[in-house]
Amino acid sequence: MRVLLLGGTSEASQMAKALSQAAVNSVFSYAGRTNAPVPQPLPTRVGGFGGVAGLAAYLRREAITHVIDATHPFAAGMSRNAYAACTQTATPLIRLERPAWQAQSGDDWTFVPTLEDTVAALPDEPARVFLAIGKQHIGLFATKPQHHYLLRLVDVPVGDLPLPYTAVVIARGPFDVAQDLALLQDHEITHIVAKNAGGRGAEAKLTAARQLGLPVILADRPALPGQNIAADIGAVMAWLGHDQVALRGV
Ligand SMILES: NC(=O)c1ccc[n+]([C@@H]2O[C@H](COP(=O)([O-])OP(=O)(O)OC[C@H]3O[C@@H](n4cnc5c(N)ncnc54)[C@H](OP(=O)(O)O)[C@@H]3O)[C@@H](O)[C@H]2O)c1
């Protein structure tokens, strides 16, 4: 058995820990988006594979027997490529997928189908928006330049931002509620825009928004191919035939 773990999320890091503890021969893969990715307890490679063909070639060359897709729910390109390359090479694939966030009492959430739709859901009058979507798609909001945007990024941005009024906070999750309450209050935030990523690492902003009565605009996840989905690390380990392993601290 040789496992390829597609990472870039805190769940992937937990998965890596479980594989390492169970001594499963595995390689961890990062896209290479951040300057200093979190070190993993597994041999790690960094960078794209070169599309479906590149990934299929990698799977063959490295004699990969199982692929675990633990990428972010919005990393749809990688998930689609993994599905296509695994189908082509008949490599078993499982997606570790955290449940989407559900609104609860006290929430003022607007769900929109895509990230692009979040822009139109913002008001026209100037607002103070926490744009909790990473750096990749902030250009979408250039059509609403009247707002003040708070960005929380992993790395200091290089070059000019496409938005005229911004504040940038450099931080890496997981985040806690006290920290996010302070952030929203210090920046006098009136609206939050986020991806419905699910999971615990980025959930604190939603709890903080609930406590402050702030509206949240949430983009739904993209649809992904494949039916073999695990909700937690134990289910992935069972799929690998390692269900007897005690997952210490995972
Ligand atoms: N999208 C988000 O909101 C988000 C949030 C937190 C973390 N992340 C993590 O950041 C990474 C990039 O996200 P994205 O939205 O830019 O992905 P994406 O659009 O789905 O992927 C674009 C390309 O990046 C490469 N890539 C992505 N993940 C990779 C991985 N784990 N290992 C090797 N190559 C990878 C692949 O290049 P090739 O085609 O050349 O193979 C892929 O086709 C993902 O690994 C994801 O887990 C994403």
The ligand as an SDF file (V2000), in Angstrom:
LIG
                    3D

 48 52  0  0  0  0  0  0  0  0999 V2000
   -9.8510   27.1010   -2.1870 N   0  0  0  0  0  0  0  0  0  0  0  0
   -9.8340   27.4120   -0.9120 C   0  0  0  0  0  0  0  0  0  0  0  0
  -10.6830   28.1680   -0.4040 O   0  0  0  0  0  0  0  0  0  0  0  0
   -8.7910   26.8370    0.0030 C   0  0  0  0  0  0  0  0  0  0  0  0
   -8.8180   27.1530    1.3670 C   0  0  0  0  0  0  0  0  0  0  0  0
   -7.8680   26.5920    2.2180 C   0  0  0  0  0  0  0  0  0  0  0  0
   -6.9080   25.7370    1.6920 C   0  0  0  0  0  0  0  0  0  0  0  0
   -6.9270   25.4520    0.3580 N   0  0  0  0  0  0  0  0  0  0  0  0
   -5.9070   24.5190   -0.1390 C   0  0  0  0  0  0  0  0  0  0  0  0
   -5.1040   25.2340   -1.0450 O   0  0  0  0  0  0  0  0  0  0  0  0
   -4.7780   24.4280   -2.1700 C   0  0  0  0  0  0  0  0  0  0  0  0
   -5.0860   25.1770   -3.4380 C   0  0  0  0  0  0  0  0  0  0  0  0
   -6.4710   25.4860   -3.4600 O   0  0  0  0  0  0  0  0  0  0  0  0
   -7.1610   25.9520   -4.8080 P   0  0  0  0  0  0  0  0  0  0  0  0
   -8.5570   26.3400   -4.4940 O   0  0  0  0  0  0  0  0  0  0  0  0
   -6.2440   26.8880   -5.5260 O   0  0  0  0  0  0  0  0  0  0  0  0
   -7.1610   24.5600   -5.5800 O   0  0  0  0  0  0  0  0  0  0  0  0
   -7.7170   24.1860   -7.0220 P   0  0  0  0  0  0  0  0  0  0  0  0
   -8.1910   25.4040   -7.7220 O   0  0  0  0  0  0  0  0  0  0  0  0
   -8.6410   23.0650   -6.8570 O   0  0  0  0  0  0  0  0  0  0  0  0
   -6.4030   23.6110   -7.7100 O   0  0  0  0  0  0  0  0  0  0  0  0
   -5.7210   24.2690   -8.7450 C   0  0  0  0  0  0  0  0  0  0  0  0
   -4.4820   23.4660   -9.0320 C   0  0  0  0  0  0  0  0  0  0  0  0
   -3.5570   23.5520   -7.9420 O   0  0  0  0  0  0  0  0  0  0  0  0
   -2.8790   22.2980   -7.7950 C   0  0  0  0  0  0  0  0  0  0  0  0
   -3.2160   21.7380   -6.4880 N   0  0  0  0  0  0  0  0  0  0  0  0
   -4.2670   22.0100   -5.6810 C   0  0  0  0  0  0  0  0  0  0  0  0
   -4.1970   21.3140   -4.5390 N   0  0  0  0  0  0  0  0  0  0  0  0
   -3.0730   20.5630   -4.6320 C   0  0  0  0  0  0  0  0  0  0  0  0
   -2.4390   19.6490   -3.7570 C   0  0  0  0  0  0  0  0  0  0  0  0
   -2.9270   19.3650   -2.5350 N   0  0  0  0  0  0  0  0  0  0  0  0
   -1.2770   19.0550   -4.1810 N   0  0  0  0  0  0  0  0  0  0  0  0
   -0.7550   19.3590   -5.4000 C   0  0  0  0  0  0  0  0  0  0  0  0
   -1.3020   20.2330   -6.2580 N   0  0  0  0  0  0  0  0  0  0  0  0
   -2.4450   20.8300   -5.8650 C   0  0  0  0  0  0  0  0  0  0  0  0
   -3.3400   21.4350   -8.9480 C   0  0  0  0  0  0  0  0  0  0  0  0
   -2.4740   21.7380  -10.0290 O   0  0  0  0  0  0  0  0  0  0  0  0
   -2.1910   20.7030  -11.2210 P   0  0  0  0  0  0  0  0  0  0  0  0
   -3.4020   20.7560  -12.0990 O   0  0  0  0  0  0  0  0  0  0  0  0
   -0.9480   21.2230  -11.8460 O   0  0  0  0  0  0  0  0  0  0  0  0
   -2.0040   19.3410  -10.6030 O   0  0  0  0  0  0  0  0  0  0  0  0
   -4.7290   21.9940   -9.2260 C   0  0  0  0  0  0  0  0  0  0  0  0
   -5.2230   21.6920  -10.5080 O   0  0  0  0  0  0  0  0  0  0  0  0
   -5.5810   23.1410   -2.0560 C   0  0  0  0  0  0  0  0  0  0  0  0
   -4.6820   22.1080   -1.7770 O   0  0  0  0  0  0  0  0  0  0  0  0
   -6.5350   23.3780   -0.9080 C   0  0  0  0  0  0  0  0  0  0  0  0
   -6.7050   22.2390   -0.1010 O   0  0  0  0  0  0  0  0  0  0  0  0
   -7.8300   25.9840   -0.4860 C   0  0  0  0  0  0  0  0  0  0  0  0
  1  2  1  0
  2  3  2  0
  2  4  1  0
  4  5  1  0
  4 48  2  0
  5  6  2  0
  6  7  1  0
  7  8  2  0
  8  9  1  0
  8 48  1  0
  9 10  1  0
  9 46  1  0
 10 11  1  0
 11 12  1  0
 11 44  1  0
 12 13  1  0
 13 14  1  0
 14 15  2  0
 14 16  1  0
 14 17  1  0
 17 18  1  0
 18 19  2  0
 18 20  1  0
 18 21  1  0
 21 22  1  0
 22 23  1  0
 23 24  1  0
 23 42  1  0
 24 25  1  0
 25 26  1  0
 25 36  1  0
 26 27  1  0
 26 35  1  0
 27 28  2  0
 28 29  1  0
 29 30  1  0
 29 35  2  0
 30 31  1  0
 30 32  2  0
 32 33  1  0
 33 34  2  0
 34 35  1  0
 36 37  1  0
 36 42  1  0
 37 38  1  0
 38 39  2  0
 38 40  1  0
 38 41  1  0
 42 43  1  0
 44 45  1  0
 44 46  1  0
 46 47  1  0
M  CHG  2   8   1  16  -1
M  END
$$$$
